[in-house]
């Protein structure tokens, strides 16, 4: 568990246990064995503080645009991680689930969708995609449904009771700018902010979607973010209705306002899909797992958003990066940790043109020049650029896009074109059946 996290009501951070070393290991082992044997955890662990976090989209005055994160006891989170490790050994989650799974990430799901769309654009064939949004997914999970899904997934009854105990008599208070509310009981949904909740939600989604999901990449899930793809509008509409029925009969709800439809190689007047008689919003672009995908395959908007995200990250740490007293080595480490990931997120999945590569290089050079107090007129291709990067121990940004999980394959007809980079085509090591 990482240090520096907000503490729960008991005010005991995980750093305390880290400082105690072997003594903490012995104490926690004894404590967790007692909890496992008795199937009862300390009452203090049942309390939490709920903090509403704005999602950075929509009306700031609307409660639906906030996500409630619970600050829970760090010691309980350590206990949850022990339980999670044991559950993962016995529960097998479907391959369509990319969220919080070993050796899978958002990048894999983003690439799978982009790759599928690119194949259909190249073949001049239609591809219909529906991005399904589950309304308040974590908060809506019925507790009885969770126990049922755990048992059906093969979880031993003892561990079902252990998880049940984590949710019994749970209480929370809401903390906001004007103070805290009175304590109240929480009797539905999963704990957002819990170490175990993501895997429990994956178990629930695995069971609820068992009869309706198709092979990847035709169905992909990242926790509650679902994308359904098909070659015909009628088929994707039918699949959407099946998903709605499967979710809503078990206590979940598909959001009519946030579920969106996209068509690749759309013909004029092809219309949109309907959900229980209501038209689903039709879009030309969609922000999928933080990366913007467009029906025409362009990535210019995504590159501009990445540059903006990089600048936002740079501003957050500009006090460190612009401090003359801080060494170049420390500045380089801060830059690689905060700014670079924000700029490069998801870009290893797109085909960059030379112009877009230049946008990234120019933005990065400007940040580094300001950080290191270099002249504004330094050329990106000059020797001084190399010296600047070398001083900060930073690699060039474009080769950094190559992920170790992806192999580079150059399509000669495309890579030879002047407007495309030799890094344009990146193929994942995963396999797409039927393509």
C-alpha positions in Angstrom: 0.0 0.0 0.0 1.4 3.4 -1.0 2.3 6.1 1.5 0.8 9.5 1.6 -2.8 8.5 1.5 -5.6 10.3 3.4 -6.3 8.5 6.7 -9.6 7.2 7.9 -11.5 8.0 11.1 -8.9 6.2 13.3 -6.1 8.6 12.1 -3.6 5.7 11.8 -1.7 6.0 8.5 -0.1 3.0 6.8 3.3 4.7 7.4 3.0 3.7 11.1 3.0 0.0 10.2 5.9 0.5 7.7 8.0 2.1 10.4 7.4 -0.7 12.8 8.9 -3.2 10.4 8.9 -6.9 11.5 7.0 -6.0 14.7 4.1 -4.7 12.6 4.2 -7.9 10.5 3.9 -10.1 13.6 1.1 -8.0 15.1 -0.9 -7.7 11.9 -0.6 -11.4 11.2 -1.9 -12.2 14.6 -4.7 -9.6 14.3 -5.8 -10.8 10.8 -5.8 -14.4 11.9 -8.1 -13.5 14.8 -10.4 -11.6 12.4 -10.4 -14.5 10.0 -11.1 -17.1 12.7 -13.9 -15.1 14.4 -15.2 -13.6 11.1 -15.6 -10.3 13.0 -13.5 -7.2 12.5 -13.0 -4.3 15.0 -15.9 -1.9 15.2 -13.7 1.0 14.4 -13.1 -0.3 10.9 -16.8 0.0 10.1 -16.6 3.8 10.2 -15.6 5.9 7.3 -15.6 9.5 6.0 -17.3 10.2 2.6 -15.7 13.0 0.6 -17.5 14.1 -2.6 -15.1 14.6 -5.5 -16.1 16.6 -8.6 -15.8 14.5 -11.9 -14.6 17.6 -13.8 -17.5 17.4 -16.2 -21.0 18.7 -16.2 -22.7 21.2 -13.8 -20.7 21.8 -10.6 -24.1 22.3 -8.8 -25.4 18.9 -9.7 -24.8 16.1 -7.1 -24.8 13.5 -9.9 -21.5 15.0 -11.2 -19.7 14.1 -8.0 -18.1 10.8 -7.0 -18.2 9.9 -3.3 -14.9 8.5 -2.1 -14.7 6.9 1.4 -11.7 7.5 3.6 -11.4 4.2 5.5 -9.0 2.8 8.1 -5.7 1.9 6.5 -5.4 -1.1 8.7 -8.7 -2.4 7.3 -7.4 -1.8 3.8 -4.4 -4.0 4.6 -6.9 -6.7 5.7 -8.9 -6.2 2.5 -5.8 -6.7 0.4 -5.2 -10.1 2.2 -8.7 -11.2 1.4 -8.5 -9.9 -2.2 -5.3 -11.9 -2.8 -7.0 -15.1 -1.6 -10.2 -14.4 -3.7 -8.1 -13.9 -6.8 -6.6 -17.3 -6.4 -10.0 -19.0 -6.7 -12.1 -16.6 -8.9 -11.5 -16.5 -12.7 -12.8 -13.3 -14.3 -13.7 -13.3 -18.0 -11.2 -12.0 -20.6 -13.6 -9.2 -21.6 -12.9 -7.5 -18.2 -9.9 -5.2 -18.4 -10.4 -3.3 -15.1 -8.1 -4.1 -12.2 -7.0 -7.3 -13.7 -3.3 -8.5 -13.7 -1.3 -7.6 -16.9 -4.2 -5.6 -18.2 -4.7 -1.8 -18.3 -6.8 1.0 -19.8 -4.2 1.1 -22.7 -5.1 -2.4 -23.7 -8.8 -1.7 -23.9 -8.2 1.6 -25.7 -5.9 0.0 -28.3 -8.4 -2.9 -28.9 -11.1 -0.5 -29.7 -8.9 1.7 -31.9 -7.5 -1.3 -33.7 -11.0 -2.7 -34.4 -12.2 0.7 -35.7 -9.1 1.0 -37.9 -9.7 -2.4 -39.5 -13.3 -1.5 -40.4 -12.3 1.9 -41.7 -9.6 0.3 -43.9 -12.1 -2.2 -45.2 -14.8 0.5 -45.8 -17.2 -1.5 -43.6 -19.6 -0.2 -41.0 -18.9 -0.7 -37.3 -21.5 0.2 -34.7 -20.4 0.9 -31.1 -22.5 1.6 -28.1 -20.8 3.0 -24.9 -23.0 1.8 -22.0 -23.0 3.8 -18.8 -24.2 2.3 -15.6 -25.8 4.8 -13.3 -24.0 5.0 -9.9 -22.7 1.5 -10.6 -20.8 1.0 -7.3 -23.5 2.6 -5.2 -26.3 0.5 -6.7 -24.9 -3.0 -6.2 -27.4 -4.9 -4.0 -25.6 -6.6 -1.2 -27.6 -9.9 -1.6 -26.6 -9.9 -5.3 -23.0 -9.6 -4.3 -23.2 -12.6 -1.9 -24.9 -14.6 -4.7 -22.3 -13.7 -7.3 -19.5 -14.6 -4.9 -20.9 -18.0 -4.2 -21.6 -18.6 -7.9 -18.0 -17.7 -8.7 -16.7 -20.4 -6.4 -15.8 -18.4 -3.3 -15.7 -20.4 -0.1 -18.5 -19.7 2.3 -16.1 -18.6 5.0 -14.8 -15.8 2.8 -18.3 -14.8 1.8 -19.1 -14.4 5.5 -15.8 -12.4 6.0 -16.8 -10.0 3.2 -20.3 -9.8 4.6 -18.8 -8.8 8.0 -17.0 -5.9 6.2 -20.3 -4.4 5.2 -22.4 -5.1 8.3 -23.2 -2.1 10.5 -21.1 0.1 8.2 -21.5 3.8 9.0 -20.2 7.0 7.4 -20.3 10.8 7.6 -20.1 13.2 4.7 -17.3 15.8 4.8 -17.7 19.0 2.8 -16.4 22.6 2.8 -18.9 23.6 5.6 -18.3 20.7 7.9 -19.5 17.1 8.5 -22.9 15.6 8.6 -24.2 13.3 11.3 -23.2 9.6 11.1 -25.6 7.4 9.2 -25.8 3.7 8.1 -24.8 2.5 4.6 -26.9 -0.5 3.6 -26.5 -0.7 -0.2 -23.6 -0.6 -2.7 -19.9 -1.1 -2.5 -17.4 1.1 -0.6 -15.8 3.5 -3.0 -12.2 3.9 -1.8 -12.0 0.3 -0.5 -9.1 -1.9 -1.7 -11.4 -4.8 -2.2 -14.3 -3.2 -3.9 -12.9 -3.1 -7.5 -12.5 -6.9 -7.5 -15.9 -7.5 -5.9 -17.4 -5.3 -8.6 -15.6 -7.3 -11.3 -17.1 -10.5 -9.8 -20.6 -9.0 -9.9 -20.1 -7.8 -13.5 -18.7 -11.2 -14.5 -21.8 -13.0 -13.3 -24.4 -10.4 -14.5 -22.9 -10.3 -18.0 -22.4 -14.1 -18.4 -25.3 -14.6 -20.7 -25.0 -11.4 -22.8 -21.4 -10.6 -23.3 -19.6 -11.6 -26.6 -15.9 -12.3 -27.3 -13.4 -9.5 -27.0 -13.2 -7.0 -28.7 -16.9 -7.1 -29.5 -17.6 -6.7 -25.8 -15.1 -4.9 -23.5 -15.5 -3.9 -19.9 -13.4 -1.8 -17.7 -15.2 -2.0 -14.4 -18.5 -0.3 -15.2 -17.3 1.2 -18.5 -18.8 -1.1 -21.2 -18.5 -0.9 -25.0 -20.6 -3.1 -27.3 -19.6 -3.5 -31.0 -21.4 -5.0 -33.9 -21.4 -4.9 -37.7 -25.1 -3.9 -37.9 -27.1 -1.3 -36.2 -30.0 -3.7 -35.6 -27.6 -6.2 -33.9 -26.0 -3.7 -31.6 -29.5 -2.4 -30.7 -30.6 -5.9 -29.8 -27.4 -6.5 -27.8 -27.9 -3.2 -25.9 -31.5 -4.3 -25.0 -30.1 -7.6 -23.7 -27.5 -5.8 -21.6 -30.2 -3.5 -20.2 -32.4 -6.4 -19.2 -29.5 -8.4 -17.7 -28.4 -5.4 -15.6 -31.7 -3.9 -14.5 -33.3 -7.2 -13.5 -30.5 -7.6 -10.9 -30.6 -4.1 -9.4 -28.3 -2.1 -11.7 -29.5 0.7 -14.1 -28.4 1.7 -17.5 -28.2 5.5 -17.8 -30.3 6.7 -20.8 -28.7 10.2 -20.9 -25.0 9.0 -20.7 -25.1 6.0 -22.9 -23.9 7.0 -26.4 -23.7 5.5 -29.9 -21.0 5.8 -32.6 -20.9 4.5 -36.2 -17.7 4.1 -38.2 -18.1 4.5 -42.0 -21.6 5.8 -41.5 -23.9 6.1 -44.5 -26.3 9.0 -44.9 -29.6 8.6 -43.0 -28.5 5.5 -41.1 -30.2 6.8 -37.9 -29.3 5.9 -34.4 -30.2 3.0 -32.0 -33.0 3.0 -29.5 -33.2 1.8 -25.9 -36.8 1.1 -24.8 -38.1 3.4 -27.4 -35.7 6.3 -26.5 -33.1 7.4 -29.0 -29.5 6.9 -27.8 -27.4 10.0 -28.3 -25.3 9.7 -31.5 -21.7 11.1 -31.4 -18.8 11.5 -33.7 -16.3 11.2 -30.9 -16.2 9.7 -27.4 -13.9 9.9 -24.5 -13.2 6.2 -23.7 -11.2 5.6 -20.6 -9.7 9.0 -20.8 -8.7 8.8 -24.5 -10.8 10.5 -27.3 -11.8 8.1 -30.1 -13.3 9.6 -33.3 -15.2 7.9 -36.1 -12.9 9.3 -38.8 -9.8 7.9 -37.1 -8.2 11.3 -36.5 -6.2 11.8 -33.4 -5.5 15.6 -33.6 -7.9 16.4 -30.8 -6.4 13.7 -28.6 -2.9 15.0 -29.1 -4.0 18.6 -28.1 -5.7 17.2 -25.0 -2.6 15.4 -24.1 -0.5 18.5 -24.5 -3.0 20.4 -22.3 -2.8 17.6 -19.7 0.9 17.9 -19.8 0.8 21.6 -19.1 -1.7 21.1 -16.3 0.7 18.6 -14.7 3.7 20.9 -15.3 1.9 23.8 -13.5 1.2 21.6 -10.5 4.9 21.0 -10.0 6.2 24.2 -11.5 7.4 25.3 -8.0 9.9 22.4 -8.1 10.8 22.5 -11.8 11.5 26.2 -11.8 13.5 26.3 -8.6 17.1 27.1 -9.3 18.2 25.5 -6.0 16.9 22.0 -7.0 19.2 19.8 -9.0 18.5 18.8 -12.6 18.4 15.1 -11.5 15.5 15.8 -9.1 13.7 18.0 -11.7 14.0 15.2 -14.2 12.6 12.7 -11.8 9.6 15.0 -11.0 9.0 15.6 -14.7 9.1 11.9 -15.6 6.7 11.1 -12.7 4.1 13.9 -13.1 4.3 15.5 -16.6 5.4 12.8 -19.0 2.7 10.2 -18.0 0.0 12.9 -18.5 1.3 13.8 -22.0 1.8 10.2 -23.2 -1.4 8.6 -21.7 -3.0 6.4 -24.4 -0.8 7.8 -27.3 0.9 4.5 -27.9 -2.4 3.3 -29.3 -2.7 6.0 -32.0 -1.1 6.7 -35.4 0.7 10.0 -35.0 1.5 12.2 -38.0 4.7 14.2 -38.1 2.8 17.4 -37.4 1.4 15.8 -34.2 4.7 14.5 -33.1 6.1 18.0 -33.5 3.3 19.4 -31.3 4.4 17.1 -28.5 8.1 17.9 -29.0 7.5 21.6 -29.1 5.3 21.6 -25.9 7.8 19.5 -24.0 10.8 21.6 -25.1 9.0 24.7 -23.9 8.3 23.2 -20.5 12.0 22.1 -20.2 13.3 25.4 -21.3 11.3 27.2 -18.7 12.3 24.7 -16.1 16.0 24.9 -16.9 16.0 28.6 -17.8 17.2 28.0 -21.4 16.8 30.5 -24.2 13.4 30.6 -25.8 14.8 30.3 -29.3 16.2 26.8 -28.9 15.3 24.6 -31.9 13.8 21.2 -31.1 16.2 19.4 -33.4 19.3 21.2 -32.2 22.2 19.7 -30.2 21.1 21.9 -27.3 17.9 19.9 -27.1 19.9 16.7 -26.6 22.0 18.4 -23.9 18.8 19.6 -22.2 17.3 16.1 -22.2 20.6 14.5 -21.1 20.9 16.9 -18.2 17.5 15.9 -16.9 18.0 12.2 -17.7 14.9 12.3 -19.9 14.5 10.3 -23.2 13.0 11.8 -26.3 9.3 11.9 -26.1 8.4 10.1 -29.4 10.4 6.9 -28.9 9.0 6.9 -25.3 5.6 6.1 -26.8 6.7 2.6 -27.5 5.3 0.4 -24.8 7.0 -2.8 -23.7 3.6 -4.5 -24.1 3.4 -3.6 -27.8 5.5 -4.7 -30.7 6.2 -2.2 -33.5 5.1 -3.4 -37.0 5.4 -1.0 -39.9 2.9 -1.3 -42.7 5.1 -0.3 -45.7 2.3 1.4 -47.7 1.5 3.6 -44.8 4.8 4.1 -43.1 6.5 5.2 -46.4 4.1 8.1 -46.7 5.7 11.4 -45.8 2.9 12.4 -43.4 3.2 9.4 -41.2 5.8 8.5 -38.6 7.8 5.2 -38.6 6.2 4.8 -35.2 2.7 5.0 -36.6 1.6 1.4 -36.5 1.7 -0.3 -33.1 0.2 -3.8 -32.8 -0.4 -5.3 -29.3 0.8 -8.7 -28.4 -2.8 -9.8 -27.8 -4.9 -11.7 -30.4 -8.2 -10.8 -31.9 -10.2 -13.8 -32.8 -12.1 -13.7 -36.1 -10.2 -10.8 -37.5 
